[in-house]
């Protein structure tokens, strides 16, 4: 059994002598054992197998369950571990507040579960209710109540065929702001490294042969990541990780610890193999089973049957009336991708209401159907918002809010999934202007935008990560994460009762072509040396141009197809051509 730290010198000498005095073959008579760990993380309730054109694109818990059953026929030493963010994300989960997912995990026979930040999205009290429904333990050594007492088991010990496995859990401290803060106001998330050291010491005293950390920490930047735990804490054989959606095809070694993570959603599940001999882990390997490689795995019939029963129950939940609309809520594809609609405004209003943000922006491509006037059911909402996206808040500067609007309007009049639907702001959309200079008169909260001020900004997780090419949003740190779109909208409509949303423009559409100003008297040309030559720009007509994002004068000139010296001559207030132009800065450009 494992107790390396406290093994006495006398015992070591005795073992050596026994090898000398007795048959050395018998001293190593223990056969090596093989432990297989199946694992997944960040599935966000994507539990059903998905096939398209004969290709499996979503693994599904039904296939993973069957794979485990097939392994057990050959080897009794198989564990299945879940590294969190499982109980929330899709209607199959949110409509029952996680209960349906617990039923599936129970049937699969998982051995331990560590909660991720989104598993707290229904609130800590609800997670405790779900724990009582589970046939498996929640393990997390760093989640405490306000008195400092652990609220979950810090670890469990599994008795396998010929050896013992200790599994302890860690949940990301980012949960305090990556779920609604109200969800976790009665608990604290403590230091991960300290909790890991305490757990390892306790498990070593229990003489386990293998120590596994089941973590929802991730491998992004920060103080509480799985690699930092592996670096700081000796004695951990394996980390099964989640949170950062990191795909590790063959795992990652940090000192003597193997870290495994499957990526995200239903794209793959993980398989780790450990060899154990004489109380020691002698070999470690990790691999992924991609969705496309699972076609020959026949979905487990019991899990398939359970999913069918859940679907029947969901139909009853989806038929629940949540409110009434006196008007048709316009979610037609050709409309939400080219203009404001009352449905887009309703969604953006709900985003502000749920988060307290100053500005809301969501993409028209996320709205997939209209809702006719009359009763509104949960099914209407799920049909209109099928992707399971959730809300994210960030502190975004005014110049990048303007840049986001310019980007969202850049493809007009073509249909564009990134077309912006907003709340908390108003602006003029100058449709005849060239892309990049279509937004003017931008107001936030009734006041002119301050380009350098940071505003609390809410969008969906897809756009927050740069989706639909909203790359200007990605660099900003997340302030908080909230519930899924369908939940947010259901709660907002219940709160409103009757919806009578008529379209009140937040973007004033100006279709008038910009008036070309009369040519201004040109300043005396300033000779500008370039490569030993002098270039004197010719007199030309000019136009006012608003810089959309920070850039050098040369870069702007190149984008518009003229020499940078023209800008310098037309804008004598710019004294240094090497300084960057600022977003929102108005300058004169030549008219082609």
Phi, psi and omega per residue, in radians:
X1 nan 2.782 -3.008
X2 -1.468 2.087 2.965
X3 -2.779 0.957 -2.956
X4 -1.097 -0.659 -3.037
X5 -1.103 -0.572 -3.022
X6 -1.926 0.209 3.138
X7 -1.146 2.232 -3.044
X8 -1.417 2.719 3.101
X9 -1.109 -0.630 -3.136
X10 -1.090 -0.697 3.124
X11 -1.139 -0.680 3.130
X12 -1.090 -0.762 3.141
X13 -1.118 -0.707 3.139
X14 -1.084 -0.705 -3.135
X15 -1.145 -0.720 3.122
X16 -1.093 -0.794 3.135
X17 -1.081 -0.656 -3.129
X18 -1.126 -0.585 3.104
X19 -1.203 -0.562 -3.139
X20 -1.346 -0.726 -3.015
X21 -1.460 -0.415 -3.078
X22 -2.071 3.055 -3.081
X23 -1.064 2.023 -3.104
X24 -1.109 -0.468 3.125
X25 -1.141 -0.708 -3.119
X26 -1.203 -0.447 3.137
X27 -1.156 -0.444 3.132
X28 -1.957 0.540 -3.042
X29 -1.235 -0.356 3.116
X30 -1.050 2.156 3.081
X31 -1.280 2.502 3.056
X32 -1.141 2.405 3.117
X33 -1.822 2.657 3.116
X34 -2.036 2.199 3.078
X35 -1.929 2.229 3.091
X36 -1.950 2.220 3.117
X37 -1.980 2.033 2.995
X38 -1.592 2.391 -3.066
X39 -2.609 2.769 3.064
X40 -2.666 2.820 -3.119
X41 -2.716 2.668 3.038
X42 0.930 0.732 3.080
X43 -1.326 -0.403 3.116
X44 0.873 0.764 3.024
X45 1.219 0.331 3.025
X46 -1.495 1.523 -2.936
X47 -1.863 -0.196 -3.070
X48 -1.684 2.483 2.998
X49 -1.109 2.459 3.141
X50 -2.231 2.214 3.064
X51 -2.150 2.442 3.104
X52 -2.446 2.136 -3.137
X53 0.941 0.705 3.086
X54 1.396 0.058 -3.138
X55 -1.992 2.289 3.089
X56 -1.337 2.062 3.131
X57 -1.856 -0.244 3.076
X58 -2.355 2.144 -3.022
X59 -1.034 -0.933 -3.103
X60 1.435 2.462 3.111
X61 -1.185 -0.389 3.123
X62 -1.167 -0.638 3.101
X63 -1.315 -0.675 3.116
X64 -1.101 -0.709 3.125
X65 -1.069 -0.726 3.131
X66 -1.186 -0.658 3.124
X67 -1.081 -0.728 3.106
X68 -1.098 -0.794 -3.129
X69 -1.049 -0.690 3.121
X70 -1.151 -0.682 3.117
X71 -1.111 -0.712 -3.085
X72 -1.109 -0.383 3.093
X73 -1.174 -0.448 -3.104
X74 -1.813 -0.466 -3.014
X75 -2.592 2.118 -3.129
X76 -1.296 -0.228 -3.047
X77 -1.638 1.313 3.131
X78 -2.246 2.287 3.061
X79 -2.090 2.657 3.045
X80 -2.231 2.142 -3.030
X81 -2.189 2.495 -3.110
X82 -2.087 2.073 -3.075
X83 -1.636 0.346 2.901
X84 1.717 3.035 -2.979
X85 1.020 0.980 -3.064
X86 -2.070 -0.543 -2.927
X87 -1.515 0.017 -3.008
X88 -2.528 2.651 2.997
X89 2.374 -0.678 -3.141
X90 -2.094 2.755 -3.134
X91 -0.953 -0.572 3.128
X92 -1.032 -0.444 3.104
X93 -1.670 -0.870 -2.959
X94 -1.196 -0.551 -3.087
X95 -1.212 -0.390 3.065
X96 -1.957 0.214 -3.100
X97 0.882 0.807 3.003
X98 1.589 -0.217 -3.045
X99 -1.106 -0.691 -3.121
X100 -1.095 -0.648 -3.136
X101 -1.204 -0.663 3.096
X102 -1.065 -0.725 3.114
X103 -1.041 -0.711 3.137
X104 -1.181 -0.779 3.130
X105 -1.091 -0.665 3.076
X106 -1.039 -0.789 -3.114
X107 -1.167 -0.621 3.117
X108 -1.185 -0.451 3.135
X109 1.355 0.768 3.118
X110 -1.225 2.740 -3.012
X111 -1.740 -0.431 3.101
X112 -2.878 2.705 -3.088
X113 -2.478 2.280 3.022
X114 -1.917 2.218 -3.061
X115 -1.296 2.362 3.001
X116 -1.610 3.061 -3.083
X117 -1.026 -0.658 -3.112
X118 -1.328 -0.248 3.057
X119 -1.278 -0.191 3.049
X120 -1.664 0.086 -3.031
X121 -1.127 -0.390 3.087
X122 -1.547 -0.015 -3.074
X123 1.767 2.631 -3.113
X124 -1.090 -0.663 -3.133
X125 -1.071 -0.697 3.120
X126 -1.181 -0.655 3.104
X127 -1.091 -0.641 3.074
X128 -1.135 -0.665 3.075
X129 -1.108 -0.748 3.126
X130 -1.135 -0.601 3.115
X131 -1.031 -0.631 3.141
X132 -1.212 -0.368 3.109
X133 -1.510 -0.191 -3.007
X134 -1.470 2.430 3.004
X135 -1.604 0.230 -3.113
X136 -2.395 2.779 -3.086
X137 -1.518 2.525 2.841
X138 -1.505 2.221 3.104
X139 -2.086 2.215 3.034
X140 -2.830 2.042 -3.018
X141 -1.537 -0.099 -3.056
X142 -2.128 0.355 3.042
X143 -1.873 2.065 -3.020
X144 -2.187 2.678 2.963
X145 -1.416 3.128 -3.032
X146 -1.190 -0.242 3.073
X147 -1.572 -0.054 -3.140
X148 1.587 0.206 -3.135
X149 -1.616 2.433 3.104
X150 -1.098 2.357 -3.131
X151 -1.692 -0.293 3.046
X152 -2.169 2.909 3.020
X153 -1.108 2.307 3.103
X154 -1.229 -0.538 -3.119
X155 -2.759 2.889 2.992
X156 -2.322 2.764 3.089
X157 -2.096 2.226 -3.141
X158 -1.878 2.166 3.081
X159 -1.504 1.944 -3.133
X160 -1.749 -2.994 -3.141
X161 -1.424 1.527 3.070
X162 1.794 0.035 3.117
X163 -2.852 2.952 -3.101
X164 -2.084 2.450 3.141
X165 -2.102 2.224 3.037
X166 -1.778 2.305 -3.121
X167 -2.205 2.030 3.049
X168 -2.011 2.749 -3.050
X169 -2.060 2.689 3.039
X170 -2.457 2.328 3.104
X171 -1.945 2.508 -3.063
X172 -1.119 2.289 3.013
X173 -1.103 -0.277 3.065
X174 -1.112 -0.227 3.109
X175 -0.993 -0.509 -3.112
X176 -1.064 -0.384 3.067
X177 -2.266 0.024 3.078
X178 -1.879 0.429 2.764
X179 -2.529 2.974 3.083
X180 -1.013 2.182 -3.098
X181 -0.907 -0.510 3.128
X182 -1.130 -0.440 -3.112
X183 -1.174 -0.433 -3.017
X184 -2.242 0.434 -3.066
X185 -1.234 -0.246 -3.131
X186 -1.738 0.047 -3.108
X187 -2.344 2.867 3.104
X188 -2.215 2.672 3.072
X189 -1.976 1.973 -2.987
X190 -1.640 3.112 -3.062
X191 -0.999 2.210 -3.044
X192 -1.261 -0.676 -3.108
X193 -1.187 -0.755 3.111
X194 -1.079 -0.746 3.130
X195 -1.139 -0.656 3.130
X196 -1.157 -0.777 3.125
X197 -1.053 -0.754 -3.139
X198 -1.101 -0.722 -3.133
X199 -1.174 -0.758 3.139
X200 -1.086 -0.754 3.118
X201 -1.060 -0.749 3.142
X202 -1.132 -0.716 -3.120
X203 -1.235 -0.610 3.071
X204 -1.118 -0.628 3.085
X205 -1.195 -0.413 3.086
X206 -1.460 0.021 3.094
X207 1.017 0.724 3.051
X208 -1.329 2.729 3.136
X209 -1.634 -0.448 -3.104
X210 -2.330 2.376 3.061
X211 -2.087 2.149 3.141
X212 -2.055 2.285 2.991
X213 -1.720 2.084 3.096
X214 -1.766 1.816 -2.897
X215 -2.172 2.565 2.942
X216 -2.054 1.304 -3.077
X217 -2.127 -0.725 3.121
X218 1.467 3.113 -3.070
X219 -2.160 0.370 3.049
X220 -1.345 -3.079 3.086
X221 -1.229 2.617 3.099
X222 2.474 3.036 -3.096
X223 -1.480 -0.379 -3.019
X224 -2.029 1.203 3.129
X225 -2.055 2.782 -3.043
X226 -1.146 -0.591 3.132
X227 -1.201 -0.590 3.093
X228 -1.183 -0.645 3.064
X229 -1.118 -0.797 -3.140
X230 -1.099 -0.615 3.140
X231 -1.225 -0.644 -3.009
X232 -1.586 -0.356 -2.993
X233 -2.086 2.023 3.082
X234 -1.386 2.684 3.015
X235 1.742 -0.078 3.118
X236 -1.562 2.075 -3.141
X237 -1.362 -0.657 -3.002
X238 -2.592 2.418 2.982
X239 -2.012 2.125 2.969
X240 -1.744 1.995 -2.881
X241 -2.073 2.817 3.038
X242 -2.638 -3.012 3.016
X243 1.775 -0.856 -3.079
X244 -1.576 0.011 -3.140
X245 1.044 0.578 -3.109
X246 -1.409 2.286 3.099
X247 -1.692 2.000 3.089
X248 -1.982 1.747 -3.051
X249 -1.027 -0.722 -3.118
X250 -2.238 0.416 3.141
X251 1.343 3.110 3.104
X252 -2.443 2.257 3.113
X253 -1.561 2.264 2.984
X254 -2.180 1.895 -2.970
X255 0.972 -2.105 -3.118
X256 -1.768 0.235 -3.074
X257 -1.885 2.287 3.045
X258 -1.619 2.231 3.083
X259 -1.865 2.289 -3.135
X260 -2.203 2.427 3.110
X261 -2.689 2.428 -2.990
X262 -1.637 -0.143 -3.070
X263 1.817 -1.993 -3.062
X264 -2.687 2.783 3.005
X265 0.995 -2.368 -3.061
X266 -1.944 0.510 -3.072
X267 -1.325 -0.466 -3.085
X268 -2.931 2.872 2.877
X269 -2.235 2.833 -3.011
X270 -1.837 2.643 3.095
X271 -2.322 2.027 3.081
X272 -1.968 2.363 3.109
X273 -2.084 2.198 3.072
X274 -2.046 2.418 3.007
X275 -1.823 2.280 -3.101
X276 -2.142 2.232 3.084
X277 -2.457 2.295 3.094
X278 0.921 0.744 3.067
X279 1.328 0.205 -3.114
X280 -2.219 2.553 2.984
X281 -1.459 2.028 -3.052
X282 -1.772 -0.401 3.126
X283 -2.501 2.579 3.116
X284 -2.464 2.409 3.042
X285 -2.635 2.635 3.139
X286 -2.383 2.545 3.049
X287 -2.658 2.896 3.089
X288 -1.988 2.541 2.990
X289 -1.848 1.773 -3.107
X290 -1.219 2.690 -3.105
X291 -0.940 -0.779 -3.078
X292 -1.105 -0.358 -3.114
X293 -1.596 0.066 -3.073
X294 -1.805 0.185 -3.047
X295 -1.029 -0.602 -3.093
X296 -1.419 -0.082 3.074
X297 -1.478 2.045 3.134
X298 -1.334 2.139 -3.131
X299 -0.914 2.420 -3.119
X300 -1.052 2.132 -3.030
X301 -1.075 -0.618 -3.133
X302 -1.190 -0.667 3.119
X303 -1.223 -0.677 3.083
X304 -1.044 -0.763 -3.139
X305 -1.129 -0.713 3.121
X306 -1.119 -0.733 3.108
X307 -1.055 -0.675 3.113
X308 -1.129 -0.724 3.108
X309 -1.118 -0.706 3.122
X310 -1.086 -0.736 3.124
X311 -1.033 -0.698 3.111
X312 -1.098 -0.763 3.114
X313 -1.134 -0.606 3.127
X314 -1.128 -0.614 3.132
X315 -1.037 -0.648 3.100
X316 -1.185 -0.732 3.133
X317 -1.141 -0.735 -3.086
X318 -1.155 -0.409 -3.137
X319 -1.395 -0.077 -3.117
X320 -1.131 2.278 3.080
X321 -1.348 2.291 3.140
X322 -2.008 -0.176 -3.134
X323 3.027 -3.011 -3.131
X324 -2.372 2.512 3.045
X325 -2.094 2.325 3.100
X326 -1.520 -0.113 -3.127
X327 -2.314 2.777 3.022
X328 -1.276 2.273 3.088
X329 -1.588 2.002 -2.935
X330 -1.471 1.884 3.059
X331 -2.107 0.352 -3.111
X332 -1.071 2.382 -3.062
X333 -0.926 -0.828 -3.062
X334 -1.188 -0.292 3.140
X335 -1.656 -0.873 -3.060
X336 -1.198 -0.248 3.127
X337 -1.725 0.043 -3.134
X338 -2.357 -0.226 -3.076
X339 -2.823 2.958 3.026
X340 -1.158 2.553 2.971
X341 -2.361 2.840 3.136
X342 -1.149 -0.508 3.108
X343 -1.224 -0.751 3.099
X344 -1.050 -0.701 3.113
X345 -1.175 -0.672 3.115
X346 -1.075 -0.768 -3.140
X347 -1.093 -0.810 -3.129
X348 -1.105 -0.658 3.075
X349 -1.095 -0.731 3.123
X350 -1.102 -0.619 3.116
X351 -1.110 -0.759 3.094
X352 -1.133 -0.737 -3.099
X353 -1.083 -0.665 -3.083
X354 -1.335 -0.439 -2.973
X355 -2.046 -0.339 -3.060
X356 1.301 0.281 3.140
X357 -1.236 2.873 3.103
X358 -1.562 -0.546 -3.075
X359 -2.326 2.358 3.036
X360 -2.111 2.428 3.076
X361 -2.538 2.190 3.050
X362 -2.352 2.814 -3.039
X363 -1.620 2.438 3.138
X364 -1.061 -0.498 3.133
X365 -1.158 -0.264 3.104
X366 -1.432 -0.168 3.122
X367 -1.739 2.051 -2.944
X368 -1.916 -0.057 -3.134
X369 -2.860 2.718 3.042
X370 -1.513 2.888 3.018
X371 -2.189 2.113 -3.117
X372 -1.236 2.750 3.074
X373 -1.023 2.512 -3.122
X374 2.232 -2.710 -3.134
X375 -1.184 2.470 3.068
X376 -1.915 2.219 3.101
X377 -1.945 2.935 3.073
X378 -1.070 -0.548 3.138
X379 -1.105 -0.642 3.079
X380 -1.028 -0.761 -3.080
X381 -1.197 -0.788 -3.134
X382 -1.117 -0.632 3.114
X383 -1.180 -0.672 -3.124
X384 -1.322 -0.481 -3.105
X385 -2.304 1.361 -2.990
X386 -1.550 -0.033 -2.911
X387 -1.556 -0.201 -3.135
X388 1.309 0.316 3.101
X389 -1.157 2.651 3.101
X390 -2.174 2.947 -3.062
X391 -1.541 2.517 3.103
X392 -2.319 2.328 3.028
X393 -1.876 2.543 3.099
X394 -2.492 2.738 2.990
X395 -1.613 1.877 -3.018
X396 -2.051 2.349 3.140
X397 -1.236 2.660 -3.126
X398 -0.971 -0.663 -3.104
X399 -1.133 -0.557 3.128
X400 -1.469 -0.423 2.972
X401 -1.142 -0.756 3.089
X402 -1.118 -0.737 3.127
X403 -1.089 -0.639 3.111
X404 -1.129 -0.741 3.112
X405 -1.134 -0.751 3.108
X406 -1.043 -0.729 3.129
X407 -1.125 -0.801 -3.106
X408 -1.097 -0.461 -3.113
X409 -1.732 0.024 -2.971
X410 -1.186 -0.485 -3.065
X411 -1.626 -0.088 -3.141
X412 -0.980 2.399 0.220
X413 -1.598 0.133 3.083
X414 -1.174 2.629 3.032
X415 -1.128 2.409 -3.033
X416 -2.511 2.063 3.115
X417 -1.055 -0.354 3.128
X418 -1.589 0.149 -3.122
X419 -1.004 2.310 -2.994
X420 -1.464 2.359 2.956
X421 -2.049 2.268 -2.847
X422 -2.306 2.847 2.959
X423 -2.587 2.638 3.132
X424 1.528 -0.093 -3.107
X425 -2.410 2.763 2.967
X426 -2.384 2.686 3.122
X427 -2.882 2.950 3.047
X428 -1.775 2.299 3.114
X429 -1.822 1.808 -3.106
X430 -1.563 1.609 -2.963
X431 -1.162 -0.459 -3.083
X432 -1.471 -0.184 3.119
X433 -1.309 2.743 3.082
X434 -1.173 2.642 3.095
X435 -0.945 2.390 -3.102
X436 1.746 -0.208 3.119
X437 -2.432 0.661 -3.058
X438 -1.726 -0.236 -3.072
X439 -1.788 2.233 3.048
X440 -2.465 2.960 3.080
X441 0.968 0.682 -3.094
X442 -1.273 2.163 3.123
X443 -2.134 2.413 3.067
X444 -2.152 2.118 -3.092
X445 1.059 0.505 3.098
X446 1.499 -0.006 3.141
X447 -2.086 2.638 3.107
X448 -1.002 2.474 -3.106
X449 -1.100 2.444 2.979
X450 -1.735 1.933 -3.008
X451 -1.045 -0.486 -3.095
X452 -1.738 -0.061 3.131
X453 -1.434 2.488 3.060
X454 -1.602 2.200 3.133
X455 -1.927 2.531 3.060
X456 -1.262 2.064 -2.914
X457 -2.172 2.290 3.136
X458 -2.056 2.383 3.058
X459 -2.550 -2.990 3.072
X460 -1.621 2.843 -3.045
X461 -1.095 -0.522 3.122
X462 -1.110 -0.869 -3.132
X463 -1.258 -0.606 3.133
X464 -1.051 -0.509 3.134
X465 -1.579 0.143 3.119
X466 1.711 0.120 -3.136
X467 -1.095 2.693 -3.016
X468 1.015 0.416 3.096
X469 1.150 0.458 2.997
X470 -1.431 1.095 -3.020
X471 -1.194 -0.380 -3.132
X472 -1.196 -0.311 -3.139
X473 -1.522 -0.490 -3.000
X474 -1.024 -0.732 -3.056
X475 -1.154 -0.352 -3.087
X476 -1.290 2.407 -3.130
X477 -1.210 2.576 3.074
X478 -1.244 2.286 3.030
X479 -1.520 -0.772 3.133
X480 -2.801 2.820 3.037
X481 -2.161 2.539 -3.033
X482 -2.235 -2.975 -3.036
X483 -1.255 3.071 -3.118
X484 -1.266 2.743 -3.122
X485 -0.944 -0.791 -3.082
X486 -1.094 -0.686 3.115
X487 -1.149 -0.800 -3.132
X488 -1.008 -0.795 -3.075
X489 -1.262 -0.690 3.083
X490 -1.019 -0.833 -3.123
X491 -1.117 -0.657 -3.121
X492 -1.196 -0.738 3.131
X493 -1.177 -0.702 3.062
X494 -1.026 -0.713 -3.138
X495 -1.139 -0.699 -3.115
X496 -1.334 -0.595 -3.130
X497 1.410 -1.265 3.122
X498 -2.037 2.256 3.141
X499 -1.756 2.180 3.079
X500 -2.244 0.711 -3.025
X501 -1.196 1.983 2.990
X502 -1.853 2.663 -3.048
X503 -1.293 1.984 3.007
X504 -1.955 1.936 -2.980
X505 -0.970 2.300 2.978
X506 -1.802 -0.365 2.954
X507 -2.018 2.030 3.113
X508 -1.443 2.038 -3.063
X509 -1.466 2.122 3.091
X510 -2.001 1.917 -3.094
X511 -1.666 0.055 -3.128
X512 -1.269 2.280 3.108
X513 -1.133 2.464 3.132
X514 -1.061 2.376 3.129
X515 -1.369 2.230 3.113
X516 -1.348 2.040 -3.100
X517 -1.157 2.703 3.077
X518 -1.062 2.527 3.141
X519 -0.984 2.291 3.109
X520 -1.511 2.622 3.067
X521 -0.993 2.275 -3.122
X522 -1.394 2.426 3.021
X523 -1.151 2.774 3.094
X524 -0.975 2.197 -3.122
X525 -0.964 2.377 3.112
X526 -1.799 1.976 3.089
X527 -1.040 2.287 3.136
X528 -2.095 2.043 -3.132
X529 -1.191 2.405 3.071
X530 -2.592 2.037 -3.117
X531 0.930 0.704 3.088
X532 1.425 -0.082 -3.136
X533 -1.892 2.851 3.098
X534 -1.981 2.186 3.111
X535 -1.908 2.097 3.106
X536 -1.892 1.877 -3.115
X537 -1.058 2.509 3.090
X538 -1.367 2.636 3.054
X539 -1.036 2.551 -3.088
X540 -2.747 2.841 3.034
X541 -1.294 2.694 -3.078
X542 -2.253 2.870 3.046
X543 -2.464 2.693 3.031
X544 -1.411 2.399 -3.106
X545 -2.353 2.333 3.075
X546 -1.687 2.140 -3.141
X547 -1.188 2.231 -3.035
X548 -1.510 -0.521 3.122
X549 -2.673 2.741 -3.079
X550 -1.036 2.262 -3.137
X551 -2.829 2.828 3.072
X552 -1.338 2.674 3.117
X553 -0.994 -0.728 -3.125
X554 -1.092 -0.683 3.135
X555 -1.129 -0.747 3.124
X556 -1.107 -0.778 -3.130
X557 -1.080 -0.728 3.140
X558 -1.098 -0.725 3.139
X559 -1.073 -0.537 -3.068
X560 -1.785 -0.022 2.988
X561 1.392 0.615 3.020
X562 -2.532 2.979 -3.082
X563 -1.268 2.506 -3.122
X564 -1.143 -0.397 3.132
X565 -1.081 -0.493 3.093
X566 -1.043 -0.757 -3.129
X567 -1.097 -0.738 -3.108
X568 -1.097 -0.711 -3.131
X569 -1.214 -0.717 -3.089
X570 -1.307 -0.302 -3.091
X571 -2.230 1.277 -3.049
X572 -1.088 -0.298 3.114
X573 -1.230 -0.275 3.084
X574 -1.479 1.857 -3.028
X575 -1.524 -0.435 -3.065
X576 -2.174 1.910 -3.093
X577 -1.184 -0.192 -3.127
X578 -1.540 -0.235 3.114
X579 -1.290 2.578 3.121
X580 -1.334 2.488 2.987
X581 -1.317 2.498 -3.075
X582 -1.639 2.571 3.036
X583 -1.044 2.323 -3.120
X584 1.603 -0.232 3.135
X585 -1.204 2.335 3.139
X586 -1.749 2.163 3.138
X587 -2.304 2.941 3.079
X588 -1.674 2.403 3.071
X589 -2.206 2.677 3.062
X590 -1.150 2.580 3.008
X591 -1.602 2.147 -3.120
X592 -1.148 nan nan
